[in-house]
Amino acid sequence: MRFASLAGWLFAALRFAALETAEAAPAAAPANSTNALPQLTREIERNPRHADLYLKRGEIYRAAKNWDAALADLQQAAAIDPSLVAVDLATAHLLLDANWPLAGKVAIDRFLQRRPAHPEGLVTRARAHLKLGQPQAAADDLAQAISASPKPGPELFIEHAYALTSIGKHRTADALRVIEDGIRRHGPLLTLQLYAIDLEARSQRFDDALKRLDKVAAQSAHSETWLARRGEILMLAGREAEARQAFTQALTAVRALAPARRNTPGMMELEKRLAGLVETKPASPGKAGPGN
């Protein structure tokens, strides 16, 4: 049985479950909608020396992935008003989005020279470092960003932990401490708890991972994905009989779901994989294969 591939689709199923309610409501239009371009262009024609208008339009072009138009507007904004430091930050975002990390690093370094403790600037440079294969520098910037932020969001702790694990397995314990700090500040948010479970399992702290998983599962109305995750951790711990039992319970829970939930892509994939695990009988230890 192949259990190593479980994590990716289990987390996909969790995301589908979390988004189920949100998807029922219509999404709000993005702030930088391309619908605003014609009006903004007319404003620029009336006020061609207003750097902030070029900055706004450049951000809209960036959101639309029109890299050349975005860069041209940002360069024009910088030419009109060299003191507008937000242009360097926006340029760094653009260059990283376009996968030009070296140029993005130059732009964000320029921004941080003028705003050295700017949290968003530090996070942006950390992302550039990661794209350039420099996880230690990324981790350093993210640690500084968390310290400089009055209220660092949970995503910062996850990014910091990710950067630490990208350095090597020997930093997994440090990454877990970062996530625990995030939990202390924000409470037991699902995203942080999931990351902590993953780190504990990677560290072979299987009992800790299972205890944390049980606490999270007890607060959830949906047992199927948690049972599947439990089975995965038990398999990693070498407890195959318990793992098969958890997978069986997860499959039963999936098949008991209402059709509207059971027939979502994430749940259908979860059911398919679980069925493959549960309904395939383990090979008898003493039974010879063909040709023996």
PEFENFEN-V58110 format. One record per helix or strand of 2 or more residues. SS is the DSSP state (H for helix, E for strand). FROM is the first residue (numbers start at 1). LEN is the number of residues. If there is no record, write none. Layout:
BEGIN
ss=[SS & SS]
from=[FROM & FROM]
len=[LEN & LEN]
END
This chain:
BEGIN
ss=[H & H & H & H & H & H & H & H & H & H & H & H & H & H & H & H]
from=[6 & 34 & 51 & 67 & 86 & 101 & 119 & 135 & 154 & 169 & 190 & 206 & 224 & 240 & 259 & 265]
len=[17 & 13 & 13 & 14 & 12 & 14 & 13 & 14 & 14 & 18 & 13 & 13 & 13 & 16 & 4 & 14]
END
